[in-house]
Amino acid sequence: MENIKLYDRVLLKDGNRASIVEIYEPDKYFIADIDTKDGTVTEDLRVEQIEKVLR
């Protein structure tokens, strides 16, 4: 997977989209605002949960 940067939009493997808001460990561990059907939630996110970076 390509290098994920701060504020990148990503598609998650569960179909949701998210914005990276903090990088704890580059290309491994992030905090993201995840858009869900019930609104936006902020959660920890691992690179394994990301399908691709949206550009």
PDB file of N, CA, C and O in Angstrom:
ATOM      1  N   MET A   1       0.839  -1.174   0.000  1.00  0.00           N
ATOM      2  CA  MET A   1       0.000   0.000   0.000  1.00  0.00           C
ATOM      3  C   MET A   1       0.891   1.246   0.000  1.00  0.00           C
ATOM      4  O   MET A   1       1.969   1.273   0.592  1.00  0.00           O
ATOM      5  N   GLU A   2       0.396   2.264  -0.683  1.00  0.00           N
ATOM      6  CA  GLU A   2       1.181   3.491  -0.765  1.00  0.00           C
ATOM      7  C   GLU A   2       1.240   4.206   0.582  1.00  0.00           C
ATOM      8  O   GLU A   2       0.451   3.920   1.482  1.00  0.00           O
ATOM      9  N   ASN A   3       2.166   5.122   0.708  1.00  0.00           N
ATOM     10  CA  ASN A   3       2.376   5.881   1.931  1.00  0.00           C
ATOM     11  C   ASN A   3       1.119   6.671   2.292  1.00  0.00           C
ATOM     12  O   ASN A   3       0.614   7.439   1.473  1.00  0.00           O
ATOM     13  N   ILE A   4       0.613   6.488   3.508  1.00  0.00           N
ATOM     14  CA  ILE A   4      -0.578   7.189   3.969  1.00  0.00           C
ATOM     15  C   ILE A   4      -0.147   8.433   4.721  1.00  0.00           C
ATOM     16  O   ILE A   4       0.678   8.374   5.633  1.00  0.00           O
ATOM     17  N   LYS A   5      -0.728   9.574   4.319  1.00  0.00           N
ATOM     18  CA  LYS A   5      -0.354  10.861   4.900  1.00  0.00           C
ATOM     19  C   LYS A   5      -1.508  11.423   5.721  1.00  0.00           C
ATOM     20  O   LYS A   5      -2.652  10.985   5.598  1.00  0.00           O
ATOM     21  N   LEU A   6      -1.185  12.393   6.554  1.00  0.00           N
ATOM     22  CA  LEU A   6      -2.176  13.081   7.354  1.00  0.00           C
ATOM     23  C   LEU A   6      -3.251  13.677   6.461  1.00  0.00           C
ATOM     24  O   LEU A   6      -2.938  14.294   5.443  1.00  0.00           O
ATOM     25  N   TYR A   7      -4.493  13.502   6.823  1.00  0.00           N
ATOM     26  CA  TYR A   7      -5.692  14.002   6.133  1.00  0.00           C
ATOM     27  C   TYR A   7      -6.037  13.262   4.842  1.00  0.00           C
ATOM     28  O   TYR A   7      -6.955  13.671   4.130  1.00  0.00           O
ATOM     29  N   ASP A   8      -5.319  12.181   4.528  1.00  0.00           N
ATOM     30  CA  ASP A   8      -5.720  11.355   3.382  1.00  0.00           C
ATOM     31  C   ASP A   8      -7.099  10.759   3.634  1.00  0.00           C
ATOM     32  O   ASP A   8      -7.455  10.445   4.770  1.00  0.00           O
ATOM     33  N   ARG A   9      -7.867  10.607   2.561  1.00  0.00           N
ATOM     34  CA  ARG A   9      -9.129   9.869   2.617  1.00  0.00           C
ATOM     35  C   ARG A   9      -8.812   8.433   2.223  1.00  0.00           C
ATOM     36  O   ARG A   9      -8.074   8.183   1.270  1.00  0.00           O
ATOM     37  N   VAL A  10      -9.378   7.501   2.970  1.00  0.00           N
ATOM     38  CA  VAL A  10      -9.131   6.087   2.701  1.00  0.00           C
ATOM     39  C   VAL A  10     -10.450   5.325   2.656  1.00  0.00           C
ATOM     40  O   VAL A  10     -11.435   5.710   3.287  1.00  0.00           O
ATOM     41  N   LEU A  11     -10.443   4.242   1.899  1.00  0.00           N
ATOM     42  CA  LEU A  11     -11.557   3.315   1.857  1.00  0.00           C
ATOM     43  C   LEU A  11     -11.190   2.140   2.752  1.00  0.00           C
ATOM     44  O   LEU A  11     -10.131   1.533   2.592  1.00  0.00           O
ATOM     45  N   LEU A  12     -12.069   1.826   3.690  1.00  0.00           N
ATOM     46  CA  LEU A  12     -11.809   0.720   4.602  1.00  0.00           C
ATOM     47  C   LEU A  12     -12.350  -0.582   4.026  1.00  0.00           C
ATOM     48  O   LEU A  12     -13.225  -0.572   3.160  1.00  0.00           O
ATOM     49  N   LYS A  13     -11.831  -1.683   4.504  1.00  0.00           N
ATOM     50  CA  LYS A  13     -12.255  -2.987   4.009  1.00  0.00           C
ATOM     51  C   LYS A  13     -13.721  -3.276   4.330  1.00  0.00           C
ATOM     52  O   LYS A  13     -14.343  -4.116   3.679  1.00  0.00           O
ATOM     53  N   ASP A  14     -14.281  -2.582   5.336  1.00  0.00           N
ATOM     54  CA  ASP A  14     -15.702  -2.770   5.659  1.00  0.00           C
ATOM     55  C   ASP A  14     -16.617  -1.891   4.804  1.00  0.00           C
ATOM     56  O   ASP A  14     -17.835  -1.909   4.980  1.00  0.00           O
ATOM     57  N   GLY A  15     -16.032  -1.119   3.876  1.00  0.00           N
ATOM     58  CA  GLY A  15     -16.812  -0.290   2.965  1.00  0.00           C
ATOM     59  C   GLY A  15     -16.955   1.159   3.382  1.00  0.00           C
ATOM     60  O   GLY A  15     -17.356   1.993   2.570  1.00  0.00           O
ATOM     61  N   ASN A  16     -16.635   1.481   4.638  1.00  0.00           N
ATOM     62  CA  ASN A  16     -16.697   2.865   5.099  1.00  0.00           C
ATOM     63  C   ASN A  16     -15.511   3.659   4.572  1.00  0.00           C
ATOM     64  O   ASN A  16     -14.491   3.098   4.169  1.00  0.00           O
ATOM     65  N   ARG A  17     -15.670   4.975   4.587  1.00  0.00           N
ATOM     66  CA  ARG A  17     -14.573   5.871   4.215  1.00  0.00           C
ATOM     67  C   ARG A  17     -14.128   6.614   5.464  1.00  0.00           C
ATOM     68  O   ARG A  17     -14.913   6.829   6.388  1.00  0.00           O
ATOM     69  N   ALA A  18     -12.862   7.003   5.479  1.00  0.00           N
ATOM     70  CA  ALA A  18     -12.317   7.668   6.664  1.00  0.00           C
ATOM     71  C   ALA A  18     -11.286   8.706   6.263  1.00  0.00           C
ATOM     72  O   ALA A  18     -10.719   8.661   5.172  1.00  0.00           O
ATOM     73  N   SER A  19     -11.059   9.640   7.173  1.00  0.00           N
ATOM     74  CA  SER A  19     -10.003  10.641   7.025  1.00  0.00           C
ATOM     75  C   SER A  19      -8.974  10.412   8.123  1.00  0.00           C
ATOM     76  O   SER A  19      -9.323  10.304   9.299  1.00  0.00           O
ATOM     77  N   ILE A  20      -7.722  10.338   7.738  1.00  0.00           N
ATOM     78  CA  ILE A  20      -6.643  10.154   8.705  1.00  0.00           C
ATOM     79  C   ILE A  20      -6.407  11.486   9.426  1.00  0.00           C
ATOM     80  O   ILE A  20      -6.107  12.492   8.784  1.00  0.00           O
ATOM     81  N   VAL A  21      -6.542  11.494  10.754  1.00  0.00           N
ATOM     82  CA  VAL A  21      -6.385  12.741  11.504  1.00  0.00           C
ATOM     83  C   VAL A  21      -5.147  12.752  12.400  1.00  0.00           C
ATOM     84  O   VAL A  21      -4.746  13.807  12.892  1.00  0.00           O
ATOM     85  N   GLU A  22      -4.545  11.592  12.611  1.00  0.00           N
ATOM     86  CA  GLU A  22      -3.291  11.534  13.361  1.00  0.00           C
ATOM     87  C   GLU A  22      -2.553  10.267  12.962  1.00  0.00           C
ATOM     88  O   GLU A  22      -3.161   9.222  12.729  1.00  0.00           O
ATOM     89  N   ILE A  23      -1.248  10.375  12.889  1.00  0.00           N
ATOM     90  CA  ILE A  23      -0.409   9.224  12.556  1.00  0.00           C
ATOM     91  C   ILE A  23       0.438   8.896  13.778  1.00  0.00           C
ATOM     92  O   ILE A  23       1.303   9.677  14.174  1.00  0.00           O
ATOM     93  N   TYR A  24       0.180   7.724  14.377  1.00  0.00           N
ATOM     94  CA  TYR A  24       0.962   7.288  15.531  1.00  0.00           C
ATOM     95  C   TYR A  24       2.233   6.571  15.097  1.00  0.00           C
ATOM     96  O   TYR A  24       3.314   6.808  15.636  1.00  0.00           O
ATOM     97  N   GLU A  25       2.082   5.693  14.117  1.00  0.00           N
ATOM     98  CA  GLU A  25       3.215   4.934  13.594  1.00  0.00           C
ATOM     99  C   GLU A  25       3.058   4.898  12.077  1.00  0.00           C
ATOM    100  O   GLU A  25       2.154   4.236  11.566  1.00  0.00           O
ATOM    101  N   PRO A  26       3.929   5.601  11.350  1.00  0.00           N
ATOM    102  CA  PRO A  26       3.766   5.709   9.894  1.00  0.00           C
ATOM    103  C   PRO A  26       3.543   4.353   9.216  1.00  0.00           C
ATOM    104  O   PRO A  26       4.252   3.379   9.468  1.00  0.00           O
ATOM    105  N   ASP A  27       2.537   4.332   8.354  1.00  0.00           N
ATOM    106  CA  ASP A  27       2.168   3.155   7.564  1.00  0.00           C
ATOM    107  C   ASP A  27       1.744   1.954   8.401  1.00  0.00           C
ATOM    108  O   ASP A  27       1.748   0.826   7.909  1.00  0.00           O
ATOM    109  N   LYS A  28       1.370   2.188   9.690  1.00  0.00           N
ATOM    110  CA  LYS A  28       0.938   1.079  10.534  1.00  0.00           C
ATOM    111  C   LYS A  28      -0.272   1.405  11.400  1.00  0.00           C
ATOM    112  O   LYS A  28      -1.222   0.624  11.452  1.00  0.00           O
ATOM    113  N   TYR A  29      -0.249   2.552  12.083  1.00  0.00           N
ATOM    114  CA  TYR A  29      -1.236   2.822  13.125  1.00  0.00           C
ATOM    115  C   TYR A  29      -1.653   4.282  13.102  1.00  0.00           C
ATOM    116  O   TYR A  29      -0.806   5.175  13.136  1.00  0.00           O
ATOM    117  N   PHE A  30      -2.984   4.531  13.042  1.00  0.00           N
ATOM    118  CA  PHE A  30      -3.512   5.876  12.850  1.00  0.00           C
ATOM    119  C   PHE A  30      -4.711   6.129  13.758  1.00  0.00           C
ATOM    120  O   PHE A  30      -5.252   5.205  14.365  1.00  0.00           O
ATOM    121  N   ILE A  31      -5.115   7.387  13.841  1.00  0.00           N
ATOM    122  CA  ILE A  31      -6.423   7.781  14.353  1.00  0.00           C
ATOM    123  C   ILE A  31      -7.161   8.334  13.141  1.00  0.00           C
ATOM    124  O   ILE A  31      -6.600   9.090  12.348  1.00  0.00           O
ATOM    125  N   ALA A  32      -8.434   7.943  13.010  1.00  0.00           N
ATOM    126  CA  ALA A  32      -9.197   8.359  11.831  1.00  0.00           C
ATOM    127  C   ALA A  32     -10.617   8.743  12.204  1.00  0.00           C
ATOM    128  O   ALA A  32     -11.206   8.181  13.127  1.00  0.00           O
ATOM    129  N   ASP A  33     -11.161   9.710  11.470  1.00  0.00           N
ATOM    130  CA  ASP A  33     -12.579  10.033  11.525  1.00  0.00           C
ATOM    131  C   ASP A  33     -13.253   9.148  10.488  1.00  0.00           C
ATOM    132  O   ASP A  33     -13.038   9.311   9.287  1.00  0.00           O
ATOM    133  N   ILE A  34     -14.065   8.214  10.954  1.00  0.00           N
ATOM    134  CA  ILE A  34     -14.685   7.222  10.081  1.00  0.00           C
ATOM    135  C   ILE A  34     -16.142   7.609   9.842  1.00  0.00           C
ATOM    136  O   ILE A  34     -16.907   7.803  10.787  1.00  0.00           O
ATOM    137  N   ASP A  35     -16.510   7.717   8.575  1.00  0.00           N
ATOM    138  CA  ASP A  35     -17.888   8.027   8.198  1.00  0.00           C
ATOM    139  C   ASP A  35     -18.695   6.730   8.215  1.00  0.00           C
ATOM    140  O   ASP A  35     -18.405   5.798   7.464  1.00  0.00           O
ATOM    141  N   THR A  36     -19.708   6.679   9.076  1.00  0.00           N
ATOM    142  CA  THR A  36     -20.587   5.518   9.146  1.00  0.00           C
ATOM    143  C   THR A  36     -22.007   5.956   8.815  1.00  0.00           C
ATOM    144  O   THR A  36     -22.271   7.149   8.668  1.00  0.00           O
ATOM    145  N   LYS A  37     -22.907   5.016   8.700  1.00  0.00           N
ATOM    146  CA  LYS A  37     -24.301   5.352   8.402  1.00  0.00           C
ATOM    147  C   LYS A  37     -24.951   6.137   9.541  1.00  0.00           C
ATOM    148  O   LYS A  37     -25.950   6.824   9.332  1.00  0.00           O
ATOM    149  N   ASP A  38     -24.385   6.034  10.745  1.00  0.00           N
ATOM    150  CA  ASP A  38     -24.924   6.734  11.912  1.00  0.00           C
ATOM    151  C   ASP A  38     -24.199   8.037  12.226  1.00  0.00           C
ATOM    152  O   ASP A  38     -24.511   8.690  13.221  1.00  0.00           O
ATOM    153  N   GLY A  39     -23.242   8.422  11.398  1.00  0.00           N
ATOM    154  CA  GLY A  39     -22.476   9.649  11.633  1.00  0.00           C
ATOM    155  C   GLY A  39     -20.983   9.380  11.577  1.00  0.00           C
ATOM    156  O   GLY A  39     -20.543   8.358  11.050  1.00  0.00           O
ATOM    157  N   THR A  40     -20.219  10.296  12.118  1.00  0.00           N
ATOM    158  CA  THR A  40     -18.763  10.169  12.098  1.00  0.00           C
ATOM    159  C   THR A  40     -18.258   9.785  13.481  1.00  0.00           C
ATOM    160  O   THR A  40     -18.656  10.375  14.485  1.00  0.00           O
ATOM    161  N   VAL A  41     -17.378   8.788  13.524  1.00  0.00           N
ATOM    162  CA  VAL A  41     -16.758   8.355  14.773  1.00  0.00           C
ATOM    163  C   VAL A  41     -15.241   8.438  14.618  1.00  0.00           C
ATOM    164  O   VAL A  41     -14.705   8.238  13.528  1.00  0.00           O
ATOM    165  N   THR A  42     -14.565   8.733  15.713  1.00  0.00           N
ATOM    166  CA  THR A  42     -13.108   8.795  15.716  1.00  0.00           C
ATOM    167  C   THR A  42     -12.590   7.546  16.420  1.00  0.00           C
ATOM    168  O   THR A  42     -12.929   7.283  17.574  1.00  0.00           O
ATOM    169  N   GLU A  43     -11.759   6.779  15.705  1.00  0.00           N
ATOM    170  CA  GLU A  43     -11.269   5.511  16.242  1.00  0.00           C
ATOM    171  C   GLU A  43      -9.838   5.244  15.806  1.00  0.00           C
ATOM    172  O   GLU A  43      -9.325   5.844  14.861  1.00  0.00           O
ATOM    173  N   ASP A  44      -9.206   4.314  16.536  1.00  0.00           N
ATOM    174  CA  ASP A  44      -7.900   3.803  16.122  1.00  0.00           C
ATOM    175  C   ASP A  44      -8.089   3.012  14.835  1.00  0.00           C
ATOM    176  O   ASP A  44      -9.136   2.405  14.608  1.00  0.00           O
ATOM    177  N   LEU A  45      -7.064   3.030  14.004  1.00  0.00           N
ATOM    178  CA  LEU A  45      -7.137   2.345  12.715  1.00  0.00           C
ATOM    179  C   LEU A  45      -5.775   1.751  12.395  1.00  0.00           C
ATOM    180  O   LEU A  45      -4.751   2.425  12.510  1.00  0.00           O
ATOM    181  N   ARG A  46      -5.770   0.505  12.000  1.00  0.00           N
ATOM    182  CA  ARG A  46      -4.527  -0.158  11.588  1.00  0.00           C
ATOM    183  C   ARG A  46      -4.519  -0.287  10.074  1.00  0.00           C
ATOM    184  O   ARG A  46      -5.569  -0.354   9.435  1.00  0.00           O
ATOM    185  N   VAL A  47      -3.333  -0.321   9.518  1.00  0.00           N
ATOM    186  CA  VAL A  47      -3.196  -0.379   8.070  1.00  0.00           C
ATOM    187  C   VAL A  47      -3.905  -1.606   7.485  1.00  0.00           C
ATOM    188  O   VAL A  47      -4.351  -1.572   6.338  1.00  0.00           O
ATOM    189  N   GLU A  48      -4.010  -2.670   8.253  1.00  0.00           N
ATOM    190  CA  GLU A  48      -4.675  -3.890   7.782  1.00  0.00           C
ATOM    191  C   GLU A  48      -6.166  -3.669   7.513  1.00  0.00           C
ATOM    192  O   GLU A  48      -6.785  -4.441   6.781  1.00  0.00           O
ATOM    193  N   GLN A  49      -6.745  -2.620   8.103  1.00  0.00           N
ATOM    194  CA  GLN A  49      -8.170  -2.325   7.924  1.00  0.00           C
ATOM    195  C   GLN A  49      -8.438  -1.476   6.672  1.00  0.00           C
ATOM    196  O   GLN A  49      -9.592  -1.269   6.298  1.00  0.00           O
ATOM    197  N   ILE A  50      -7.387  -0.994   6.037  1.00  0.00           N
ATOM    198  CA  ILE A  50      -7.523  -0.079   4.904  1.00  0.00           C
ATOM    199  C   ILE A  50      -7.428  -0.837   3.591  1.00  0.00           C
ATOM    200  O   ILE A  50      -6.485  -1.593   3.357  1.00  0.00           O
ATOM    201  N   GLU A  51      -8.425  -0.620   2.737  1.00  0.00           N
ATOM    202  CA  GLU A  51      -8.433  -1.226   1.410  1.00  0.00           C
ATOM    203  C   GLU A  51      -7.530  -0.444   0.456  1.00  0.00           C
ATOM    204  O   GLU A  51      -6.682  -1.020  -0.225  1.00  0.00           O
ATOM    205  N   LYS A  52      -7.730   0.907   0.416  1.00  0.00           N
ATOM    206  CA  LYS A  52      -6.901   1.727  -0.455  1.00  0.00           C
ATOM    207  C   LYS A  52      -7.015   3.191  -0.068  1.00  0.00           C
ATOM    208  O   LYS A  52      -7.945   3.601   0.627  1.00  0.00           O
ATOM    209  N   VAL A  53      -6.051   3.965  -0.534  1.00  0.00           N
ATOM    210  CA  VAL A  53      -6.060   5.415  -0.354  1.00  0.00           C
ATOM    211  C   VAL A  53      -6.841   6.020  -1.513  1.00  0.00           C
ATOM    212  O   VAL A  53      -6.620   5.664  -2.671  1.00  0.00           O
ATOM    213  N   LEU A  54      -7.750   6.929  -1.202  1.00  0.00           N
ATOM    214  CA  LEU A  54      -8.524   7.616  -2.235  1.00  0.00           C
ATOM    215  C   LEU A  54      -7.853   8.937  -2.559  1.00  0.00           C
ATOM    216  O   LEU A  54      -7.549   9.711  -1.652  1.00  0.00           O
ATOM    217  N   ARG A  55      -7.622   9.206  -3.807  1.00  0.00           N
ATOM    218  CA  ARG A  55      -6.969  10.461  -4.217  1.00  0.00           C
ATOM    219  C   ARG A  55      -7.870  11.224  -5.140  1.00  0.00           C
ATOM    220  O   ARG A  55      -7.509  12.307  -5.599  1.00  0.00           O
TER     221      ARG A  55
END
